[in-house]
């Protein structure tokens, strides 16, 4: 009797265990490196500490933790931007304010 031979598929499964894990870790590392700069930029614009981008390094839960922090952490309240007016409208409003000030001083 000849000794039992292994099939090519069985050998591939045995070899793929560590190689598949290494490949997954390499892909995660590359995606994390690609996502760190946009994540830091997003956190800076949101007014949150940029260190939260380092949660992306966590292999399984990093993306979920980052998204949760971004979604549920309170963002700082920024003052409203001043209204941009056409120069004529701005001049009209300044004249009206000056007329009101002159009228209140005359009383």
Secondary structure, DSSP 8 states (H G I E B T S, - for coil): -------HHHHHHHHHHHHHHHHHHHHHHHHHHHHHHHHHHHHHHHTS-GGGGGGGGSTTTHHHHHHHHHHHS-------------HHHHHHHHHHHHHHHHHHHH-
